[in-house]
């Protein structure tokens, strides 16, 4: 008999496990293919959409978020100055919005930790029916027979932690988490400002290139027309015309690619700022920005970054959080807990097995000391995981610090290279501009022609464009240095 019961239980267990496996594997190929082809069931999608609309229509903090982030950006489409883009990023950048909500979350977690040390009061009400039947007894009193009666119990319980190091460390951890969330918010703001600044400059670079490429394409078109006329009169050959047309085709290809890059930069800028934008203004590099790399050493820049880089200070706070979490885990695993408790119970019995009812009140007050000895919660030691988390946080800190150090020194080196490049290109542009002037003088005296002058002008225009692009590239590197050293603000150019 016993073997039969054991066999039946084993069979039932196997069936239950098989059923659980089947219930957790409903994403069959046929179902997935149907989702791709037909989408989610219309009824469920309609219900979910209605719930979404209901949630978004609430007149509480959600309404404030809708007002701040849900504005129709197309109303502001057009040419936007850089300062306005930075202001818009501060108001509508989604990463900044999420970072602000993380501050709210940290405040809520700290409040929860504080509530952990406040009195814990609960009220319970129980209504039951007791059916009693005496089956056998040698006690004359118990032989009274059966009874059925209701019982109502109301209990008030109070617990006040007197000493609980785990909760104390939890409060400290909550305060540290609040500080960490504020540092991460600052880091997010600076990153959003830098990325918006950089995207704006990238779009400006594309505009400069597009303007030069359009000018070059027009010049080549006119030159190709002139070559065709000369070829018809026998003063030139078709080889020159084909070479010009090949250069024009390459220029138009470069123009198409650059327009694509401009559109991508504008799209990225729109996302970062939460504002639709169709064009950017021309950017001029302030004179006070050029030569920054000569006024600050690599060591000074690294020291400034280690002291003020918001991402690095944020990861340092993560180490502090991990250390407090470790201390909290140690206290939870090994430290004694002292609680003051009190319970007051009122019970009303409408009857009893002895025939009469009763109403009782009972109050219990005392102090409870709990000492975890080994595996008190049945889930091992939390300290082991906390030790690993602390070491991982320290590894992350050193990795981020190396990254910031390297980024700072490499950015300064990049600025030095750009300064040298701008100097050489400016000199080359000056020479090319001189050649244009000379070619114009030669053409006025009959020693040159429009074709040679156009070639000189294209060379000078291309070099001028390169100078402008390199200057904006220097400004991008300078902005990155400001971000790495924690100096990125919306008024960074003022």
N, C-alpha and C positions, 0 to 999 in steps of 0.2 A: 504493500500500500504506500509506504513511504517513498519507495523508488518511483512509483507511478506519479505521485505528486511532484517529486523533483523533476521528472521527465516532462510533465505538463508545464511546469514553471519555466524550464529551459526552452521548451518549444514556444511558449508565449513571449519570452524575452527575445528570442531570435526573430519572431514575427514583428515585434515592436521595433527592433533595431532596423529591420528591413523597411518597415513602413516609414520610419523617420528619415532614412536615407532617400527614399523615393520622394517624400514630401519636401526635402531640401534640394531637389534636383529637377525643378520644374522648367528650367530654361533650356528646353529641348531645341534642336536645330529647326524643327518645324515652327515652333513658337517664335524664335528669334527672326526667322525669315519672314514670318507674318508681320512682325513689328516693323521691319524695314519696309515692307511693301505697303502695308495698310495703316501703320501707325497705331497709337493707343486707342482702345475702345472709346467710341464717341461719348457714351454715357459717363464713363469714369473721367474722361477729359473735361467734359462739361461741368461735372461736379467739382473737380479740382480748380477749374477756372473760376467758378462762382465763389469758391472759398478764397481764392487769391484776390478777387475783386473786393470781397468783404473785408479781408485783412488790410488791403491797401486803403480802404475808405475810412478806417478808424480815425477818430478825431483825438489822437493822443500824440505821443512822441513820433509815431509813424508818420502822421501828417506833417510834422516839422521836417522829417527826412525827405518826404516827397517834395516839400517846398524847396529844400536846399539843393537836392540832387536831381529832381525830376523836371526841372524847367526845360521847356522846349528850346534846345540850343540853336535851332535853325533861325530863330528870330534875330540872332546876333551874327549871322554869317556875314563874312566880308573880310576886309583887311583889318587885322588887329595888331596894335603895337605890342612890343614885348612886355612892357610893364602891365598892360591889361591882361595878357595871358598869365603872367605870374599871379596877379590878383585872383583871376578866375580859378587857377589851380588850387589856391589856398581855400577857396570856397567849395569847389565841386570835384576835386580830385578824389576818386573812389578809394585809393589807398589811405589818404588822410582821413576820410570818413570812417573807414574800418578801424584805423588806429585810435580814433576818438572813442569808438564803441568799446575798444579793448580797455581804455581807461575806465569807462563805466563798469565793465566786467570786473576789473581789479578792485574797484571800490566796493562792488557787491560782494566779492569774495572776502575782502577784509571785514565787511560788516557781518558776514556769516561767521567768520572766525571769532569776532567779538561776542556774538550771540552764543557761541559755544561755552562761554564762561558765565553767562547769565543764568538765573534760575530756570529750570525746566519744569513746567507745570502742564499736567494733562488731566483730562476728565474722561472717565469711561462710564457708560451706562449699559447694563446688561439686563435683558428680560428673558427668562427661561421658564420652562414648565418641567417639573420633576414628576416622573412616574415611578413609584416604588412598589415592588412586589417582594414579599418575604417568601423565599423558596423553602428554606429550612433553617431552623434556629433552635437551640436549647435554652435560649433566654426568653423568659416569660414576657418581658416587655416587648421584645422584638416580634413576638407572635401575634401582634395586634392585627396583622393582615396587610392590606395594600393602602396606598395613598397617592393622590394626584393633586398637585397644587402648583401655582405660579410662584416664581421667585424673582424679585427685582433687586438688582445690586447697582449702586452708584459709588464710584471710587474716585477720589481726588489724590493725585500723586505729585509730589514736589521733590526735585533733586537739585542740589546746589554743589557744583564742583568746588572743593576747597583747595586741592593740589592736584594738578594734572599738567605735567610738563609738556606733554604732546600738544595740548590745546594752547599752552602759552607760546610754544614755538610756532604754532599755527597762526597766532595773532601777529607775531613778528614776521612770519612769512607773508601774510597778507599785506602788511605795511610795505615790505620790500617789493612785493609784486606791483603795488601801486606806483612806487618810484620807478620800477623798471618799465611799466607801461607808459609813464610820462616821458621817459628817455626814448623809448621806441617811437612815441608820437613825434618828438623832436626830430629823430632820425628820419622818420617817414616824410615829414614836412620838407626837410632839407633835400631828401632824395627826389621828391616830387618837383620841387623848385629847380633842382639841377637838371632833371630829365626834361622838364618843360623848356628850360633855357637852352639845353643842348638840341632839342628837336627844332626849336625856333631858328637856331643858328644853322642847323643842317638844311632847313628849308631855304634860308637866306643864301647859303652856298649854292644850292641848286638854282635859285633865281639868277645869281650872277653868271653861272655857267650857261643857263638857257639863253640869257640875253646875248652873250657872246656868240653862242652857236647859231642863233638866229641871224645875227649880223654877219657871221662868217658865211652862212648858207646864202644870204642875199648877195654878198660880194662874189661868191663863186658862181651864182646864177648869172650875174651880169658879165663875169669874165668868160663863162662858157658861151654866152650869146655873142660876145665880141670875137671869140676865137672862131666861132662858126662863120661869122662874116669875113674874117681874114682868110679862112680856109677857102671860101667860095671865090675870093679874089686871087688866090694863089700866094698870098703873103704868109701863110702858115700851113701846117699840115694837121691832119685829123688826130695825130697822136697826142698833141697838146690838149686838144678839146676833150679826148677820152680820159686823159689823166685828170683834168679838172673835174669832169663829171664823176669820176671814181671818188675823188676827194669830197665832192659835194654829197654823194650818197653816204659816205662814211660819216660826214658831219650830220646829216639828217638822222642817221641811225643813232648817233650819240645824243642828238637832241631828243629823240623819242625815249631813250633810256633815262635821260635826265629828268624829263617830265614825269616819268613813272616814279623816280626817286622823290621828286617834289611832292607828288600826290601821297606817297607813303609817309613822308615826313609830316605833311599836313594832317593826315589821318591819325598818326600817332600823337600829334600835338592836340588834336581835338579830343582824343581820349583822355590825355593827361590833364587838360584844362577844363573838360566838361563843356566846351564851347565850340560850336561849328565855326570853321575858319576856311576861307577860300584863298587867302594870300597873306603874305607877311611883308613888313616894311624892310627897307634896306637897313643894314646894320653897319655902323662905323665903330671902329675899335677906339675906345678912349685912349688918349696919349698916356695917361697915368698907368694904364695896364701894361703897355709894351715895356719889356725889360724887367718884368717882375722877377724872373729867375736870377737876375744879377743882384737883387736886393735881399735875397733870402738863401741861406745855405741849405743843403740837403738835410743836414743834421737838425737844423732849426725847424725845418718843415716837418720832419719825422716826429720831433718832440711835440710840436703843436698838434699834429694829428693824433698822437697817443694821448694827449691831454684832452682834446676837444672833439675828436671824431665821434659823432653820436652813435654810430653802429658799434664802435669799439666799446664805448662806455655802457651801451646796452648789453653787450655780451658779457662784460665784466659783472653787471648786475645779475646775469643768469648764473654766474659762478656763486654769488652770494646766496641766491635763491636755492641752488642745489645744495649748498652747505647747510642752510637752515632746514631744508627738507630732510637731509641726512640726520641732523640732530633731532628733528621731530620723529623720524623713524626709530632712532635709538630709544627715545623716551617711550614711544608706543610699545616697543618690544620688551623693555626691561624696567622702566621706572614705575614705582607704585602710584596708584591713583587713590585719592581720599575724597569721598563724597559725603555730604550731609543729605539725608533723605527723610521724607515724612509721607505717610499715606493715611488717608481717612476714608473708611469704608462704611457705607450704610446699606444694610441688607434687610429686605422685607420679605418674609415667608408667609404665605397665606395658609400654610398647613405644614404638617410633618408626619412622619411615620408613627408618631406618638399621639397624633390627633389634633394638636393645637398649633396655631401659628406663632410667629415671633417677629420682632423688629429690633435689630441690633445696630450699634454704632461702635466702630473700632478704630482707634488711632494708633499708628506705629511711628515712632521717631527713633533715628539712630544714625550712626556713622559707619560707613562701609569703607574698608581698606582693601584694595585689590592689588595683588602683586603678581604680575605675569612671570611665570617661572620658565616654561618651555612650551613653545607653539600654542600660546594661550588662545589665539583666534582660530587656530586650525589651518592657517594658510602660510606657515613658515615665518621667516624673519624679513621684515621690510627693509631692514638696515642693509641687507646684501644688495638689493636693487638700488638703494639710495647711494651707496658707495660707488657703484658703476656710473650712475647719473652724474655724480660730482666729478669724477675723472673725465667723463665725456665732455662736460662743460668746460673744464680746464683745457682740454685738447682743442675745443672749438675756439676758445679765447686766443690761444697762441696762433692758431691758423688764421684767424681774422686779423690779428695784430701784424703777422707777417705780410698778409695781403695788403693791409693799409700802408705799412712801411714801404713795400715794393711799389705799390701804386703811386705813392707820394714822390719817391725818388725818380721813378720812370716818367712821371708827368713833368717834373722839373727838367729832366733830360730832354723830353719831347719839346718843351718850350725853348730850350737852347737851340735845338736843331731847327725849329721853325724860325727862330730869330735869324739864324744864319741863312736859311733858305730865302726868307723874305728880303734880306739884304742883297743876296745875289740876284734874285728875280727883279728887284727894284732897279738894280744897276743895269741888268739886261733890258728892262723895259725902257730905261732912259736912253740906252744906245739905240734901241729899235725906234723910239720916238724921234731921235736925231736922224736916223736913216729915212724916216718918212718925210721929215722936213727937207732933207737933202734931195730926195726923189722928187718932191713937189717943185723945188727950185730947178732941178734938171729938166723936168717936164715943161716948165714955163719957158725954158730956153731951147726947147726942142730936142734935148738930148735923151729924153726918156718918154714913156707912154703910160696910158691908164692901166695897162696890165701889170706893169712892174710896180706902179704905185699901189695898186690894190693888194698885191702880194706883200708889200712892205706894211701896209695898214693892217692886214690880217695878222701878221707876225706881232706887231705892236699891241693889237687888241687882245690877242691870245695871252701875251705876257702880262698885260694889265689885269686880265681876268685871273691869272694864276696868283698875282700879288694879292688881289682882293680875297681870293679863296684861302690862301695861306694865312692872311691876317685873321679871317674869321676862324680858321682852324686853331690859330694861336689863342683866340678868345675862348674857344671850346676847351682847350687844355687849361687855360687859366681858371675857367669856371669849375673844372674838375678838381683843380687844386684847392679852390675855395670849399668845395664839398668835402674833400678828404680831410681838410683841416678844421672842419666844423664852422666855417665862416659864410656858408651859403644862406642868403636872405633874399627877400623880394626886392630889396634896395641895394643889391650887390654892386650895381654899376653907378650908384650915386655917391 
